[in-house]
């Protein structure tokens, strides 16, 4: 459980940092890193961060990858629930 809190906190921090860097025209956080944080369990924080910071909302390739990650995670949770694992 601690891992999920940590990865979601890290995801929010990275989205916020990337937004700040974008405004100041500095070196950005790679999108691949943001996707990995979402894939490792930070997808709720990624969605929340997009809304809070109004960041990465119009980039279609980024959005498609993020929603793909969320769909895979939802499928895995559904599969685990149907087999009585959770």
Order of alpha helices (4+ residues) and beta strands (2+ residues): alpha-alpha-alpha-alpha
